[in-house]
Amino acid sequence: MARNGKTEKISVTLPRELAGEIRALVPQGEVSSFFTEALYHFIAIHRQKNALKKGFGAWKKDAHPDLLTPADSVAYVHSLRKPDKERLLRVGERRGK
C-alpha cells in the first residue's frame, strides 16, 4: 500500500500482547499493509486534532451573531445547500425523473 511507489523498511518494537493481537487479526503477508493503513488513519486524526487545538478560539461570537445557536448553524448549512438541491431537481425534471 505504498502511496508513492516507494517503501522503506523500519523496525518497530511492540508490546507482546499487541503483537499477538495483530498476528491473530491480520493475515500473514498483509501486516505491512495493515500498519500502513492504520498509521495513515492515525496521522490524519492526529493532524485534525492539532488543527482543532490551533484554531480553538478563532471563531468570535461577535463576528458571527447570526450563527450563535445550533439552529442558526443548521439554517446556514441549508442555505448553502439549497442552490444545489434546486439545480439537481431541475436536472432531474429535464431527464424526466
The first five atom37 places (N, CA, C, CB, O) and aatype in JSON, in Angstrom:
{
  "aatype": [12, 0, 1, 2, 7, 11, 16, 6, 11, 9, 15, 19, 16, 10, 14, 1, 6, 10, 0, 7, 6, 9, 1, 0, 10, 19, 14, 5, 7, 6, 19, 15, 15, 13, 13, 16, 6, 0, 10, 18, 8, 13, 9, 0, 9, 8, 1, 5, 11, 2, 0, 10, 11, 11, 7, 13, 7, 0, 17, 11, 11, 3, 0, 8, 14, 3, 10, 10, 16, 14, 0, 3, 15, 19, 0, 18, 19, 8, 15, 10, 1, 11, 14, 3, 11, 6, 1, 10, 10, 1, 19, 7, 6, 1, 1, 7, 11],
  "atom_mask": [
    [1, 1, 1, 1, 1],
    [1, 1, 1, 1, 1],
    [1, 1, 1, 1, 1],
    [1, 1, 1, 1, 1],
    [1, 1, 1, 0, 1],
    [1, 1, 1, 1, 1],
    [1, 1, 1, 1, 1],
    [1, 1, 1, 1, 1],
    [1, 1, 1, 1, 1],
    [1, 1, 1, 1, 1],
    [1, 1, 1, 1, 1],
    [1, 1, 1, 1, 1],
    [1, 1, 1, 1, 1],
    [1, 1, 1, 1, 1],
    [1, 1, 1, 1, 1],
    [1, 1, 1, 1, 1],
    [1, 1, 1, 1, 1],
    [1, 1, 1, 1, 1],
    [1, 1, 1, 1, 1],
    [1, 1, 1, 0, 1],
    [1, 1, 1, 1, 1],
    [1, 1, 1, 1, 1],
    [1, 1, 1, 1, 1],
    [1, 1, 1, 1, 1],
    [1, 1, 1, 1, 1],
    [1, 1, 1, 1, 1],
    [1, 1, 1, 1, 1],
    [1, 1, 1, 1, 1],
    [1, 1, 1, 0, 1],
    [1, 1, 1, 1, 1],
    [1, 1, 1, 1, 1],
    [1, 1, 1, 1, 1],
    [1, 1, 1, 1, 1],
    [1, 1, 1, 1, 1],
    [1, 1, 1, 1, 1],
    [1, 1, 1, 1, 1],
    [1, 1, 1, 1, 1],
    [1, 1, 1, 1, 1],
    [1, 1, 1, 1, 1],
    [1, 1, 1, 1, 1],
    [1, 1, 1, 1, 1],
    [1, 1, 1, 1, 1],
    [1, 1, 1, 1, 1],
    [1, 1, 1, 1, 1],
    [1, 1, 1, 1, 1],
    [1, 1, 1, 1, 1],
    [1, 1, 1, 1, 1],
    [1, 1, 1, 1, 1],
    [1, 1, 1, 1, 1],
    [1, 1, 1, 1, 1],
    [1, 1, 1, 1, 1],
    [1, 1, 1, 1, 1],
    [1, 1, 1, 1, 1],
    [1, 1, 1, 1, 1],
    [1, 1, 1, 0, 1],
    [1, 1, 1, 1, 1],
    [1, 1, 1, 0, 1],
    [1, 1, 1, 1, 1],
    [1, 1, 1, 1, 1],
    [1, 1, 1, 1, 1],
    [1, 1, 1, 1, 1],
    [1, 1, 1, 1, 1],
    [1, 1, 1, 1, 1],
    [1, 1, 1, 1, 1],
    [1, 1, 1, 1, 1],
    [1, 1, 1, 1, 1],
    [1, 1, 1, 1, 1],
    [1, 1, 1, 1, 1],
    [1, 1, 1, 1, 1],
    [1, 1, 1, 1, 1],
    [1, 1, 1, 1, 1],
    [1, 1, 1, 1, 1],
    [1, 1, 1, 1, 1],
    [1, 1, 1, 1, 1],
    [1, 1, 1, 1, 1],
    [1, 1, 1, 1, 1],
    [1, 1, 1, 1, 1],
    [1, 1, 1, 1, 1],
    [1, 1, 1, 1, 1],
    [1, 1, 1, 1, 1],
    [1, 1, 1, 1, 1],
    [1, 1, 1, 1, 1],
    [1, 1, 1, 1, 1],
    [1, 1, 1, 1, 1],
    [1, 1, 1, 1, 1],
    [1, 1, 1, 1, 1],
    [1, 1, 1, 1, 1],
    [1, 1, 1, 1, 1],
    [1, 1, 1, 1, 1],
    [1, 1, 1, 1, 1],
    [1, 1, 1, 1, 1],
    [1, 1, 1, 0, 1],
    [1, 1, 1, 1, 1],
    [1, 1, 1, 1, 1],
    [1, 1, 1, 1, 1],
    [1, 1, 1, 0, 1],
    [1, 1, 1, 1, 1]
  ],
  "atom_positions": [
    [[0.82, -1.18, 0.0], [0.0, 0.0, 0.0], [0.87, 1.25, 0.0], [-0.94, -0.01, 1.2], [0.55, 2.23, 0.67]],
    [[1.96, 1.23, -0.73], [2.84, 2.39, -0.8], [2.17, 3.48, -1.62], [4.21, 2.0, -1.4], [1.73, 3.24, -2.75]],
    [[2.09, 4.66, -1.06], [1.38, 5.76, -1.72], [2.16, 6.31, -2.9], [1.11, 6.87, -0.72], [1.55, 6.7, -3.9]],
    [[3.48, 6.37, -2.82], [4.28, 6.93, -3.9], [5.07, 5.86, -4.64], [5.23, 7.98, -3.35], [5.94, 6.18, -5.45]],
    [[4.78, 4.6, -4.37], [5.54, 3.55, -5.0], [6.89, 3.33, -4.35], [0.0, 0.0, 0.0], [7.67, 2.5, -4.81]],
    [[7.17, 4.06, -3.29], [8.45, 3.92, -2.59], [8.17, 3.41, -1.19], [9.22, 5.28, -2.54], [7.21, 3.83, -0.54]],
    [[8.99, 2.51, -0.74], [8.83, 1.99, 0.61], [10.16, 2.03, 1.33], [8.27, 0.55, 0.58], [11.22, 2.16, 0.72]],
    [[10.08, 1.93, 2.63], [11.27, 1.87, 3.47], [10.97, 0.92, 4.61], [11.7, 3.28, 4.0], [9.9, 0.99, 5.22]],
    [[11.89, 0.06, 4.88], [11.7, -0.91, 5.95], [12.2, -0.31, 7.25], [12.44, -2.23, 5.64], [13.31, 0.23, 7.31]],
    [[11.38, -0.39, 8.3], [11.78, 0.08, 9.62], [11.49, -1.01, 10.64], [11.04, 1.41, 9.99], [10.69, -1.92, 10.4]],
    [[12.15, -0.9, 11.77], [11.94, -1.85, 12.85], [11.13, -1.16, 13.93], [13.3, -2.38, 13.42], [11.43, -0.03, 14.32]],
    [[10.11, -1.84, 14.42], [9.25, -1.29, 15.45], [9.12, -2.32, 16.56], [7.85, -0.9, 14.88], [8.95, -3.51, 16.3]],
    [[9.21, -1.86, 17.8], [9.06, -2.74, 18.94], [7.68, -2.52, 19.53], [10.17, -2.5, 20.0], [7.28, -1.39, 19.83]],
    [[6.95, -3.62, 19.7], [5.58, -3.56, 20.22], [5.46, -4.4, 21.48], [4.56, -4.04, 19.16], [6.23, -5.34, 21.68]],
    [[4.51, -4.05, 22.33], [4.22, -4.95, 23.45], [3.8, -6.32, 22.91], [3.11, -4.34, 24.36], [3.09, -6.41, 21.91]],
    [[4.25, -7.38, 23.56], [3.99, -8.75, 23.1], [2.5, -9.0, 22.89], [4.54, -9.76, 24.1], [2.09, -9.62, 21.9]],
    [[1.68, -8.51, 23.83], [0.23, -8.72, 23.73], [-0.34, -8.08, 22.46], [-0.48, -8.15, 24.97], [-1.17, -8.68, 21.78]],
    [[0.11, -6.87, 22.15], [-0.37, -6.18, 20.95], [0.09, -6.9, 19.69], [0.12, -4.73, 20.94], [-0.68, -7.04, 18.74]],
    [[1.33, -7.35, 19.68], [1.84, -8.09, 18.52], [1.02, -9.36, 18.3], [3.34, -8.45, 18.72], [0.72, -9.72, 17.16]],
    [[0.66, -10.03, 19.38], [-0.16, -11.24, 19.26], [-1.54, -10.93, 18.7], [0.0, 0.0, 0.0], [-2.07, -11.68, 17.88]],
    [[-2.13, -9.82, 19.15], [-3.45, -9.43, 18.62], [-3.37, -9.14, 17.13], [-4.0, -8.21, 19.37], [-4.26, -9.51, 16.37]],
    [[-2.31, -8.47, 16.72], [-2.15, -8.15, 15.29], [-1.98, -9.43, 14.48], [-0.93, -7.22, 15.07], [-2.6, -9.58, 13.43]],
    [[-1.15, -10.36, 14.97], [-0.95, -11.62, 14.25], [-2.25, -12.41, 14.14], [0.11, -12.48, 14.95], [-2.51, -13.06, 13.12]],
    [[-3.08, -12.35, 15.18], [-4.35, -13.08, 15.17], [-5.36, -12.41, 14.24], [-4.92, -13.17, 16.58], [-6.24, -13.08, 13.69]],
    [[-5.24, -11.13, 14.06], [-6.21, -10.36, 13.29], [-5.86, -10.27, 11.81], [-6.33, -8.99, 13.87], [-6.74, -10.34, 10.95]],
    [[-4.57, -10.1, 11.52], [-4.14, -9.79, 10.16], [-3.54, -11.02, 9.49], [-3.11, -8.63, 10.17], [-2.67, -11.68, 10.07]],
    [[-3.99, -11.34, 8.27], [-3.42, -12.49, 7.56], [-1.92, -12.3, 7.31], [-4.16, -12.71, 6.22], [-1.43, -11.18, 7.12]],
    [[-1.2, -13.42, 7.32], [0.24, -13.38, 7.08], [0.48, -12.75, 5.7], [0.86, -14.81, 7.16], [-0.22, -13.06, 4.74]],
    [[1.46, -11.89, 5.61], [1.78, -11.23, 4.36], [1.06, -9.9, 4.18], [0.0, 0.0, 0.0], [1.32, -9.18, 3.22]],
    [[0.15, -9.56, 5.1], [-0.59, -8.31, 4.98], [-0.34, -7.37, 6.16], [-2.08, -8.61, 4.88], [-1.04, -6.37, 6.33]],
    [[0.66, -7.69, 6.95], [0.94, -6.89, 8.15], [1.41, -5.49, 7.76], [2.01, -7.58, 9.03], [0.97, -4.51, 8.36]],
    [[2.27, -5.37, 6.77], [2.74, -4.05, 6.35], [1.59, -3.19, 5.86], [3.81, -4.18, 5.26], [1.51, -2.0, 6.19]],
    [[0.71, -3.77, 5.07], [-0.45, -3.01, 4.59], [-1.34, -2.59, 5.73], [-1.24, -3.84, 3.57], [-1.88, -1.49, 5.74]],
    [[-1.5, -3.48, 6.71], [-2.31, -3.17, 7.88], [-1.73, -1.98, 8.63], [-2.41, -4.39, 8.81], [-2.45, -1.03, 8.97]],
    [[-0.42, -2.03, 8.89], [0.22, -0.93, 9.61], [0.17, 0.36, 8.8], [1.67, -1.28, 9.93], [-0.07, 1.43, 9.36]],
    [[0.39, 0.27, 7.5], [0.36, 1.47, 6.66], [-1.01, 2.14, 6.73], [0.7, 1.12, 5.2], [-1.11, 3.34, 6.94]],
    [[-2.05, 1.35, 6.55], [-3.41, 1.91, 6.61], [-3.72, 2.48, 7.99], [-4.44, 0.83, 6.25], [-4.28, 3.57, 8.11]],
    [[-3.35, 1.75, 9.03], [-3.61, 2.21, 10.4], [-2.86, 3.5, 10.69], [-3.22, 1.13, 11.42], [-3.4, 4.41, 11.32]],
    [[-1.62, 3.59, 10.24], [-0.83, 4.79, 10.51], [-1.32, 5.99, 9.71], [0.63, 4.54, 10.21], [-1.33, 7.11, 10.23]],
    [[-1.71, 5.8, 8.46], [-2.3, 6.91, 7.71], [-3.55, 7.43, 8.42], [-2.65, 6.47, 6.25], [-3.76, 8.64, 8.52]],
    [[-4.37, 6.52, 8.91], [-5.58, 6.9, 9.64], [-5.21, 7.65, 10.93], [-6.44, 5.65, 9.96], [-5.78, 8.7, 11.23]],
    [[-4.29, 7.11, 11.68], [-3.87, 7.74, 12.93], [-3.29, 9.13, 12.69], [-2.84, 6.87, 13.65], [-3.61, 10.07, 13.42]],
    [[-2.46, 9.26, 11.68], [-1.85, 10.56, 11.37], [-2.91, 11.58, 10.97], [-0.81, 10.41, 10.24], [-2.83, 12.74, 11.37]],
    [[-3.9, 11.15, 10.18], [-4.99, 12.07, 9.79], [-5.75, 12.56, 11.01], [-5.95, 11.38, 8.82], [-6.05, 13.75, 11.12]],
    [[-6.05, 11.66, 11.93], [-6.75, 12.05, 13.16], [-5.87, 12.98, 13.99], [-7.15, 10.79, 13.99], [-6.36, 13.98, 14.52]],
    [[-4.6, 12.66, 14.11], [-3.67, 13.48, 14.89], [-3.58, 14.89, 14.29], [-2.27, 12.83, 14.93], [-3.6, 15.87, 15.03]],
    [[-3.47, 14.99, 12.98], [-3.41, 16.31, 12.32], [-4.7, 17.09, 12.55], [-3.16, 16.15, 10.81], [-4.66, 18.3, 12.79]],
    [[-5.83, 16.4, 12.48], [-7.11, 17.07, 12.7], [-7.2, 17.6, 14.13], [-8.28, 16.11, 12.41], [-7.64, 18.73, 14.35]],
    [[-6.8, 16.8, 15.1], [-6.81, 17.24, 16.5], [-5.9, 18.46, 16.68], [-6.37, 16.1, 17.43], [-6.27, 19.4, 17.38]],
    [[-4.73, 18.43, 16.08], [-3.81, 19.57, 16.19], [-4.4, 20.82, 15.55], [-2.46, 19.24, 15.54], [-4.27, 21.92, 16.1]],
    [[-5.05, 20.66, 14.41], [-5.67, 21.81, 13.75], [-6.8, 22.38, 14.61], [-6.21, 21.41, 12.37], [-6.95, 23.6, 14.7]],
    [[-7.58, 21.51, 15.23], [-8.65, 21.98, 16.11], [-8.09, 22.72, 17.31], [-9.51, 20.8, 16.57], [-8.62, 23.76, 17.71]],
    [[-7.01, 22.2, 17.9], [-6.38, 22.88, 19.04], [-5.84, 24.25, 18.61], [-5.24, 22.02, 19.63], [-6.01, 25.24, 19.31]],
    [[-5.2, 24.28, 17.45], [-4.59, 25.51, 16.96], [-5.67, 26.55, 16.64], [-3.74, 25.22, 15.71], [-5.47, 27.74, 16.88]],
    [[-6.79, 26.12, 16.1], [-7.84, 27.04, 15.7], [-8.83, 27.37, 16.8], [0.0, 0.0, 0.0], [-9.69, 28.23, 16.61]],
    [[-8.71, 26.71, 17.94], [-9.67, 26.94, 19.02], [-9.64, 28.4, 19.43], [-9.35, 26.03, 20.22], [-8.58, 28.98, 19.67]],
    [[-10.82, 28.99, 19.52], [-10.94, 30.38, 19.92], [-10.88, 31.36, 18.77], [0.0, 0.0, 0.0], [-11.07, 32.56, 18.97]],
    [[-10.64, 30.88, 17.56], [-10.56, 31.78, 16.41], [-11.94, 32.3, 16.02], [-9.92, 31.06, 15.23], [-12.06, 33.38, 15.44]],
    [[-12.98, 31.54, 16.32], [-14.35, 31.93, 15.99], [-14.87, 32.83, 17.1], [-15.27, 30.68, 15.8], [-15.02, 32.39, 18.24]],
    [[-15.14, 34.05, 16.77], [-15.63, 35.01, 17.75], [-17.13, 35.23, 17.55], [-14.87, 36.36, 17.64], [-17.59, 35.48, 16.44]],
    [[-17.89, 35.12, 18.64], [-19.35, 35.27, 18.58], [-19.77, 36.62, 18.01], [-19.94, 35.09, 19.97], [-20.73, 36.69, 17.24]],
    [[-19.07, 37.67, 18.37], [-19.47, 38.99, 17.89], [-19.23, 39.17, 16.4], [-18.73, 40.06, 18.66], [-19.83, 40.05, 15.78]],
    [[-18.36, 38.36, 15.81], [-18.12, 38.43, 14.36], [-19.2, 37.69, 13.58], [-16.74, 37.84, 14.03], [-19.37, 37.95, 12.38]],
    [[-19.93, 36.79, 14.23], [-20.96, 35.98, 13.56], [-22.2, 35.87, 14.44], [-20.41, 34.58, 13.23], [-22.55, 34.77, 14.87]],
    [[-22.87, 36.98, 14.7], [-24.05, 36.93, 15.57], [-25.2, 36.13, 14.98], [-24.52, 38.32, 15.88], [-26.12, 35.73, 15.69]],
    [[-25.14, 35.9, 13.67], [-26.19, 35.12, 13.0], [-26.01, 33.62, 13.19], [-26.22, 35.44, 11.52], [-26.87, 32.84, 12.77]],
    [[-24.93, 33.19, 13.81], [-24.65, 31.76, 13.98], [-24.39, 31.4, 15.44], [-23.45, 31.35, 13.12], [-23.45, 30.65, 15.73]],
    [[-25.19, 31.92, 16.34], [-24.95, 31.69, 17.76], [-25.5, 30.37, 18.27], [-25.53, 32.81, 18.56], [-24.98, 29.81, 19.24]],
    [[-26.56, 29.85, 17.64], [-27.2, 28.63, 18.14], [-27.03, 27.5, 17.13], [-28.69, 28.88, 18.42], [-26.74, 27.75, 15.96]],
    [[-27.21, 26.27, 17.57], [-27.17, 25.15, 16.62], [-28.22, 25.33, 15.5], [-27.42, 23.82, 17.36], [-27.95, 25.0, 14.35]],
    [[-29.39, 25.84, 15.85], [-30.42, 26.06, 14.83], [-29.95, 27.07, 13.78], [-31.74, 26.55, 15.48], [-30.22, 26.91, 12.59]],
    [[-29.23, 28.1, 14.22], [-28.67, 29.07, 13.28], [-27.7, 28.39, 12.32], [-27.97, 30.22, 14.03], [-27.71, 28.65, 11.12]],
    [[-26.86, 27.52, 12.86], [-25.88, 26.81, 12.04], [-26.56, 25.9, 11.03], [-24.93, 26.01, 12.92], [-26.14, 25.82, 9.88]],
    [[-27.6, 25.2, 11.48], [-28.35, 24.31, 10.58], [-28.98, 25.12, 9.44], [-29.44, 23.53, 11.35], [-28.92, 24.72, 8.28]],
    [[-29.58, 26.25, 9.78], [-30.19, 27.1, 8.77], [-29.15, 27.59, 7.77], [-30.9, 28.3, 9.43], [-29.42, 27.67, 6.57]],
    [[-27.96, 27.93, 8.26], [-26.89, 28.39, 7.38], [-26.46, 27.28, 6.41], [-25.68, 28.85, 8.22], [-26.31, 27.52, 5.21]],
    [[-26.28, 26.09, 6.93], [-25.89, 24.97, 6.06], [-26.97, 24.69, 5.03], [-25.61, 23.7, 6.9], [-26.66, 24.43, 3.86]],
    [[-28.24, 24.73, 5.44], [-29.35, 24.53, 4.49], [-29.32, 25.6, 3.4], [-30.71, 24.55, 5.23], [-29.58, 25.3, 2.24]],
    [[-29.02, 26.82, 3.77], [-28.97, 27.89, 2.76], [-27.84, 27.66, 1.77], [-28.8, 29.26, 3.44], [-27.97, 27.99, 0.59]],
    [[-26.74, 27.09, 2.23], [-25.64, 26.76, 1.32], [-26.0, 25.64, 0.37], [-24.41, 26.39, 2.11], [-25.59, 25.64, -0.79]],
    [[-26.77, 24.68, 0.86], [-27.12, 23.5, 0.06], [-28.32, 23.73, -0.86], [-27.41, 22.34, 0.97], [-28.49, 23.01, -1.84]],
    [[-29.14, 24.73, -0.57], [-30.38, 24.96, -1.31], [-30.14, 25.11, -2.81], [-31.07, 26.18, -0.78], [-30.85, 24.47, -3.59]],
    [[-29.18, 25.93, -3.26], [-28.97, 26.04, -4.71], [-28.64, 24.71, -5.38], [-27.85, 27.03, -4.99], [-29.09, 24.44, -6.5]],
    [[-27.87, 23.88, -4.71], [-27.54, 22.56, -5.28], [-28.77, 21.68, -5.37], [-26.47, 21.87, -4.43], [-28.98, 21.0, -6.38]],
    [[-29.61, 21.69, -4.32], [-30.83, 20.88, -4.36], [-31.74, 21.34, -5.49], [-31.57, 20.97, -3.01], [-32.31, 20.52, -6.21]],
    [[-31.87, 22.65, -5.64], [-32.72, 23.18, -6.71], [-32.16, 22.81, -8.08], [-32.85, 24.7, -6.59], [-32.92, 22.45, -8.98]],
    [[-30.85, 22.9, -8.24], [-30.22, 22.54, -9.5], [-30.43, 21.06, -9.82], [-28.72, 22.85, -9.46], [-30.74, 20.7, -10.95]],
    [[-30.28, 20.21, -8.83], [-30.48, 18.78, -9.03], [-31.93, 18.46, -9.39], [-30.06, 18.0, -7.79], [-32.19, 17.59, -10.21]],
    [[-32.86, 19.17, -8.77], [-34.28, 18.99, -9.13], [-34.53, 19.36, -10.58], [-35.18, 19.82, -8.21], [-35.24, 18.65, -11.29]],
    [[-33.95, 20.47, -11.02], [-34.12, 20.9, -12.42], [-33.51, 19.87, -13.38], [-33.47, 22.28, -12.65], [-34.1, 19.56, -14.41]],
    [[-32.34, 19.36, -13.04], [-31.69, 18.36, -13.89], [-32.56, 17.11, -13.95], [-30.28, 18.01, -13.35], [-32.75, 16.53, -15.02]],
    [[-33.1, 16.7, -12.8], [-33.97, 15.52, -12.78], [-35.22, 15.73, -13.6], [0.0, 0.0, 0.0], [-35.67, 14.81, -14.29]],
    [[-35.8, 16.92, -13.55], [-37.0, 17.22, -14.34], [-36.71, 17.17, -15.83], [-37.56, 18.59, -13.98], [-37.53, 16.69, -16.61]],
    [[-35.54, 17.67, -16.23], [-35.17, 17.64, -17.65], [-34.95, 16.21, -18.14], [-33.9, 18.47, -17.89], [-35.14, 15.91, -19.32]],
    [[-34.55, 15.35, -17.24], [-34.32, 13.94, -17.61], [-35.58, 13.12, -17.49], [-33.22, 13.33, -16.74], [-35.58, 11.92, -17.78]],
    [[-36.66, 13.76, -17.06], [-37.93, 13.04, -16.97], [-38.1, 12.24, -15.7], [0.0, 0.0, 0.0], [-38.87, 11.28, -15.67]],
    [[-37.41, 12.6, -14.67], [-37.5, 11.86, -13.41], [-38.48, 12.49, -12.49], [-36.15, 11.76, -12.73], [-38.69, 12.0, -11.38]]
  ]
}
